Structures are given as C-alpha cells and as structure tokens.
Amino acid sequence: MNFAFTEEQEELRAAARAFLADHSASDQVRAAMASESGFDAAVWKRIASELGWPAVIVPEAAGGIGLGAVELVALLEPMGEALLCSPFFATVCLGAQAVLAAGDAAQQERWLAPLAEGQVRAALATSEPDAPWDAVALEARREGEGWILRGEKRYVVDGHGADWLVVSARAPGSRGSDHVSLFVVPGEAAGLSRTPLPTMDQTRRQAALRFEDVRVDADALLGEEGGAAAPLRRALDLGAIALAAECVGGAQRALDLSVAYAKERVQFGRPIGSFQAIKHKCADMMVRVETARSAVCYAACVAAEDRPELGVAASLAKAWCSEAYYRCAAESIQIFGGVGFTWEYDPHLYFKRARASESLLGTPAWHRERVAKAIGL
C-alpha cells in the first residue's frame, strides 16, 4: 500500500489547483454562494466539458474515465482548499457512488453516462428528520409494476437542484437492514416537494424533501428489492472518505492563511508570527493537517484495493479529518483576532464549512462508536 501520489495523480492535483485559482478565488466563492443556485453554472460547464471531472470514477463502459478513490481524493483536496461551490460532491461523491454500489451495468450506463458528460446533476437522499443520520424510514409500497414513495428526507446536499436523486426507502412496517432499497427518482417527479434549508455553511446547499405518494416505475429500483443496505453503506463510506479529503484541503488553507497573516500583522513592533504562542498554534495546525492527510491517503488506498476494512478506514478518516479541519479553522480565527469573524476576511468561511462538515455523513462521535464496535468494544 503506497501512500504517495503517482506522477499522474500529482499532475491531476496541480491542474486542479491551477484551474481553481482562476475560477474559485475568494470573490468568486462569495458570488457563487450568494446566487440562487449556489454555484456558477459557467464554471460547472467548464469543469464537465473541459476537465471531465464528473467522469472521474464513472466506468469506461458507462462513458467515464474509470479512475478510482485515490484520484478522487487527489481532486477533492484542492476543491476543499478553494471552497469550490459546485454540484461535484453531491453528484459524483454521493449520487454516482450510490449508483455504482447498487446498480447493475445497464443501470450504471443509463444514469451515469449523462452524468459523466456533465448533462445532469444528482444527489443522495438518505438522512431523515428526528432520526439517526443513517436510519431509513421512508416507505416504498408496491403498487402494480412500480412503487409509491412516502416520507421525508433532510439535509440532502444540493437536493434542491438535482436532476435526479438516489433515495433510500423500506417496505412498510419493516425493520432492520434486509428491507432497505434504493430508487432513482427524477427531481421533478409528481408529489415530490423540495425546500432549501437555511445552513450555516452557505457554500454548500442542503434541502428538505417531501415525498407525497411519489410513483416510480419498476426500473427505478437499483439492484434487488430489499438488498440495498450494504451498497448504501459502501456509498456512504466512500462519500465520507471524499468529504475527509475535502476537509484536509480546507485545513491546509486555514493553516496557509494563518501563516501568511502572522507574517504580515505587526504588534509591539514585530510580526505576530514571532511570538511563541502564535508559532505553536501554527505548528499544532500543521500536525493536524499532516496526520489528517495520512488518514485520508490510507482510507483512499483501502477503497481503491476494495479491502474489507473499508468501513473502519472511512470512519477513522471522517472522524479525524473533520475534527482537524474544525480545530484548524478555529485556530485561524484566533490568529486573525477580531477581523477573523468579519465578512471581509476568509477565515469565517472555512470555519463555517468545517463546522458543517463535522456533522455531514455522521458526526465524529458516531464514527468513533463505529470503530469501537469494530474492535470489539
């Protein structure tokens, strides 16, 4: 297991950083997050048509590039550094991963070929109100050759604008994982209402979805009826690794901003970076960034090799990296002082993304509990 990026993967990272430096600078992020859609459609079009990022993990048979988890991580760290406002995470890291995990070859080609070309945006709807984040209560009732979906989903990343959604549901009255199914539901399906949610992190939109007897045809079912618990768990684990990589990028940028400010801000006739308290804060931030990057690289290698410890590796990465990001972002605001909280400076944008990322796809406490169970505690 090699934790070092290959020459090709480093080129991918460098190309991503160069593009994002031109198209996801601070002023562009602020403009995108204030827009109705939450992203710049022109930038997303270039990402899809010129760079081919939506196709990165889509198999070649389905019109994609056919790369893996390590290449995806190589892309997401620069995205986290730049706070990229785009449908990429919801579409590729969640929606596409769910189809890859649960769908057969024909379903993958049907749903992922347009996605790889950037023609559609997707989302994964699995969290529900007043329930553990990974619980499934939305009902899927058989009716004729199709199903009727009834229930609610919350905190659906980019769910307000997705062209189609992968939705988890279960048979009425059922319990346990043996009755969970995944369905692909058009975003404009009759009976589906989508409401944008107010979020602390304005760079990433979330939505509440209500299913009022939404009818889907037989071919909307991904894989086998009642057999989606394991594929869904795999998709969420891969999504957690992707989110952890994004957290590493954000933590790195928080460190970079802090070091640059500590060199230029002068108090008592000297740069504040010369004071031991500031030096040690920055050193601690660097330790968190590097250990977080190691956790993500390990988890990405486990995913790429399809090793059985994927769940533990994903939880380790998500718990450690999201906390490292939050602590680095909080320390960055401390180093900036009062201006760190103001709208004109960027640290508060990273702090809000970090705080939201801690809870997304499971809190650090949830993931630690999962690791504890895996080691017999």
C-alpha positions in Angstrom: 0.0 0.0 0.0 1.7 3.2 -1.2 0.5 6.5 0.4 2.4 8.6 -2.1 0.6 10.1 -5.2 1.9 8.9 -8.6 3.3 11.4 -11.1 -0.1 11.3 -12.9 -2.0 11.9 -9.7 0.2 14.9 -8.8 -0.4 16.3 -12.3 -4.1 16.0 -11.7 -3.8 17.9 -8.3 -1.6 20.6 -10.0 -4.1 21.1 -12.8 -7.0 21.3 -10.3 -5.2 23.9 -8.2 -4.4 26.0 -11.3 -8.0 25.9 -12.5 -9.4 26.6 -9.1 -7.0 29.5 -8.6 -8.6 31.2 -11.6 -12.2 30.1 -11.0 -12.7 29.7 -7.3 -11.0 32.7 -5.7 -12.5 34.3 -2.7 -14.6 36.9 -4.6 -15.9 34.1 -6.9 -16.8 31.9 -4.0 -18.7 34.7 -2.4 -20.6 35.5 -5.6 -21.5 31.8 -6.1 -22.7 31.2 -2.6 -25.0 34.3 -2.9 -26.5 33.2 -6.1 -29.9 31.4 -6.4 -28.3 28.1 -7.5 -25.4 28.2 -5.1 -22.8 27.8 -7.9 -21.5 29.3 -11.1 -23.1 27.4 -14.0 -20.4 28.6 -16.4 -17.7 27.2 -14.2 -19.5 23.9 -13.7 -19.9 23.6 -17.5 -16.1 24.0 -17.9 -15.5 21.5 -15.2 -17.6 19.0 -17.0 -16.7 19.7 -20.7 -13.1 20.7 -20.5 -11.8 18.9 -17.4 -14.0 15.9 -17.3 -14.1 15.7 -13.5 -17.7 14.3 -13.3 -16.5 11.3 -15.3 -13.5 10.5 -13.0 -15.0 7.5 -11.2 -17.6 6.5 -13.8 -16.5 3.2 -15.5 -15.4 3.4 -19.1 -18.3 1.1 -20.1 -20.6 3.8 -18.9 -18.9 6.7 -20.7 -16.5 7.7 -17.9 -12.7 7.8 -17.3 -12.7 4.8 -14.9 -10.4 6.1 -12.2 -10.7 5.3 -8.5 -10.8 6.6 -5.0 -7.2 7.8 -4.9 -7.7 10.0 -8.0 -10.9 11.3 -6.5 -9.1 12.3 -3.3 -6.4 14.0 -5.4 -9.2 16.2 -6.8 -11.1 16.9 -3.6 -8.3 18.2 -1.5 -7.8 21.2 -3.9 -11.5 21.7 -4.0 -11.6 21.9 -0.2 -8.7 24.4 -0.3 -10.6 26.6 -2.7 -14.1 26.2 -1.1 -15.4 25.3 -4.6 -19.1 25.9 -4.8 -20.3 23.3 -7.3 -22.6 20.2 -7.5 -19.5 17.9 -7.8 -19.6 16.5 -4.3 -23.3 15.7 -4.3 -23.3 14.4 -7.9 -20.1 12.4 -8.0 -19.2 11.6 -4.4 -22.7 10.7 -3.3 -25.1 10.2 -6.2 -22.8 8.4 -8.6 -21.2 6.3 -5.8 -24.7 5.1 -4.9 -25.5 4.0 -8.4 -22.1 2.3 -8.7 -22.6 0.5 -5.5 -26.1 -0.7 -6.0 -26.9 -0.6 -9.8 -26.2 -3.2 -12.4 -24.2 -2.5 -15.6 -27.2 -1.4 -17.6 -28.4 0.9 -14.8 -24.9 2.4 -14.4 -24.8 3.2 -18.1 -28.3 4.7 -18.1 -27.8 7.0 -15.2 -24.1 7.7 -15.2 -23.3 8.3 -18.9 -25.2 11.7 -18.9 -23.7 12.5 -15.5 -20.2 11.8 -16.8 -20.8 14.3 -19.6 -22.0 17.0 -17.2 -25.5 16.9 -18.6 -27.2 16.2 -15.3 -26.7 16.7 -11.5 -27.5 14.1 -8.9 -27.9 13.8 -5.1 -28.2 11.1 -2.5 -31.2 11.4 -0.1 -30.8 9.2 2.9 -30.9 11.3 6.2 -34.3 11.8 7.8 -35.8 14.2 10.3 -35.8 13.2 14.0 -33.8 10.0 13.4 -30.2 8.8 13.5 -28.4 10.1 10.4 -28.2 6.7 8.8 -31.7 5.4 9.7 -34.2 4.7 6.9 -37.9 5.2 7.5 -39.3 6.5 4.2 -41.7 3.9 2.9 -41.7 2.2 -0.5 -45.0 0.5 -1.1 -45.5 -1.9 -4.0 -48.3 -0.9 -6.4 -48.7 -2.7 -9.7 -45.3 -2.8 -11.5 -43.9 0.1 -9.6 -43.7 1.7 -6.1 -45.2 4.5 -4.2 -42.8 6.5 -2.0 -44.0 8.4 1.1 -42.0 10.2 3.7 -39.3 12.8 4.2 -35.6 13.3 3.8 -33.5 16.1 5.3 -30.1 17.6 4.8 -29.8 16.4 1.2 -26.7 18.1 -0.2 -27.7 20.0 -3.4 -31.0 18.3 -3.3 -32.9 21.4 -4.3 -31.5 21.4 -7.9 -30.5 17.8 -8.7 -32.0 16.4 -11.9 -32.3 13.0 -10.2 -32.0 11.6 -6.7 -31.0 8.3 -5.2 -33.5 7.7 -2.4 -33.3 5.1 0.3 -36.6 3.5 1.4 -38.0 0.4 3.0 -41.1 -1.8 2.9 -44.0 -0.5 5.1 -43.8 -1.9 8.6 -40.4 -3.5 8.1 -37.3 -3.2 10.3 -33.6 -4.0 10.0 -31.3 -3.7 7.0 -32.9 -6.6 5.0 -35.7 -4.4 3.7 -33.8 -1.3 2.5 -34.0 -0.4 -1.2 -32.6 2.4 -3.3 -34.6 4.2 -6.0 -33.7 6.7 -8.6 -36.3 9.5 -8.5 -36.5 12.4 -11.1 -36.1 15.7 -9.4 -39.4 16.9 -10.9 -41.5 13.8 -10.0 -45.1 14.4 -9.2 -45.7 14.6 -5.4 -42.0 15.5 -4.7 -41.5 18.9 -3.0 -38.0 20.3 -2.4 -37.4 23.0 0.1 -33.9 24.7 0.5 -32.8 24.7 4.1 -31.0 27.6 5.9 -27.4 26.5 6.5 -24.5 27.9 8.4 -22.2 27.0 5.6 -23.5 29.0 2.7 -21.0 27.4 0.2 -22.9 24.1 0.3 -26.6 24.0 -0.1 -28.9 21.4 1.6 -32.6 20.7 1.1 -35.6 19.0 2.7 -37.5 16.6 0.5 -41.1 15.5 1.0 -42.5 12.5 -0.9 -46.3 12.6 -1.1 -47.2 9.3 -2.9 -44.4 9.7 -5.4 -44.8 7.0 -8.0 -41.7 5.4 -9.6 -41.6 2.6 -12.2 -40.0 -0.8 -11.8 -36.8 0.3 -13.5 -36.2 3.0 -10.8 -35.1 0.3 -8.4 -31.3 -0.1 -8.1 -30.3 -3.7 -7.8 -32.6 -6.0 -5.9 -35.6 -5.0 -3.7 -34.6 -5.0 -0.1 -30.9 -5.6 -0.8 -29.5 -2.1 -0.7 -28.2 -1.9 2.9 -24.7 -3.0 2.0 -24.4 -1.0 -1.2 -25.8 2.1 0.6 -23.3 1.7 3.4 -20.4 1.4 0.8 -21.6 4.5 -1.0 -21.7 6.4 2.3 -18.2 5.2 3.3 -16.8 6.3 0.0 -18.6 9.6 0.4 -17.1 10.0 3.9 -13.6 9.5 2.5 -14.2 12.1 -0.1 -15.5 14.5 2.5 -12.5 13.8 4.6 -10.2 14.7 1.7 -12.1 18.0 1.2 -11.6 18.7 5.0 -7.8 18.2 4.6 -7.8 20.8 1.8 -9.7 23.2 4.0 -7.5 22.7 7.0 -4.4 23.3 4.8 -5.8 26.6 3.5 -6.7 27.6 7.1 -3.0 27.0 8.0 -1.7 28.8 4.9 -3.9 31.9 5.6 -2.8 31.9 9.3 0.9 31.7 8.5 0.6 34.5 5.9 -1.3 36.7 8.2 1.1 36.0 11.1 4.0 37.2 9.0 2.4 40.5 8.0 0.4 41.5 11.1 2.6 43.6 13.4 2.1 44.2 17.1 4.6 45.8 19.5 6.9 46.5 16.6 7.2 42.9 15.4 5.2 40.4 13.3 2.9 38.3 15.5 4.4 35.2 13.9 7.5 35.8 16.0 5.6 35.2 19.3 5.8 31.8 20.7 2.0 31.4 21.2 1.3 32.0 17.5 4.2 29.8 16.4 2.9 26.9 18.5 -0.7 27.4 17.2 0.6 27.1 13.6 2.8 24.1 14.5 -0.2 22.3 16.0 -2.2 23.1 12.9 0.4 21.6 10.7 0.5 18.4 12.7 -3.3 18.1 12.4 -3.1 18.7 8.6 -0.4 16.1 8.0 -2.0 13.5 10.2 -5.3 14.1 8.6 -3.8 13.8 5.1 -2.2 10.4 6.1 -5.6 9.2 7.3 -7.2 10.1 4.0 -4.5 8.5 1.9 -4.8 5.3 3.9 -8.6 5.3 3.5 -8.4 6.0 -0.2 -5.9 3.1 -0.7 -8.2 0.8 1.2 -11.1 1.8 -1.0 -9.0 1.5 -4.2 -8.0 -2.0 -3.2 -11.5 -2.9 -2.1 -10.2 -4.2 1.2 -12.6 -5.4 3.9 -11.6 -2.7 6.4 -13.2 0.0 4.3 -15.8 0.9 6.9 -13.2 1.3 9.7 -10.8 3.3 7.4 -13.7 5.6 6.3 -14.8 6.2 9.9 -11.2 6.9 11.0 -10.7 9.4 8.2 -14.0 11.1 8.7 -13.7 11.5 12.5 -10.1 12.6 12.5 -10.2 14.9 9.4 -13.4 16.7 10.2 -12.2 17.5 13.7 -8.8 18.5 12.4 -10.4 20.9 10.0 -12.6 22.4 12.6 -9.8 23.0 15.0 -7.5 24.5 12.4 -10.3 26.8 11.2 -11.0 27.9 14.8 -7.3 28.5 15.5 -7.1 30.5 12.3 -9.8 32.9 13.6 -7.9 33.2 16.8 -4.7 34.1 15.0 -6.6 36.7 12.9 -8.2 38.1 16.0 -11.3 40.2 15.8 -11.1 40.6 12.0 -11.3 36.8 11.6 -15.0 37.0 12.4 -15.7 39.8 9.9 -17.3 39.3 6.4 -14.3 40.9 4.6 -11.9 38.2 5.7 -12.0 34.5 4.6 -11.4 32.5 7.9 -15.0 32.6 8.8 -16.0 30.9 5.5 -13.6 28.0 6.3 -14.8 27.8 9.9 -18.5 27.5 8.7 -17.6 24.8 6.2 -15.6 23.0 8.8 -18.4 23.1 11.4 -20.9 21.8 8.8 -18.6 19.1 7.6 -18.2 17.7 11.1 -21.9 16.7 11.1 -22.3 15.8 7.5 -22.3 12.0 6.9 -22.1 11.3 10.6 -20.5 13.1 13.5 -17.0 12.2 14.8 -18.7 10.6 17.8 -20.8 8.4 15.6 -17.8 7.3 13.6 -15.7 6.7 16.8 -18.5 4.5 18.1 -18.5 2.5 14.9 -14.7 2.0 15.2 -15.1 0.9 18.8 -17.7 -1.7 17.8 -15.3 -2.9 15.0 -12.6 -3.6 17.6 -14.9 -5.4 19.9 -15.9 -2.7 22.4 
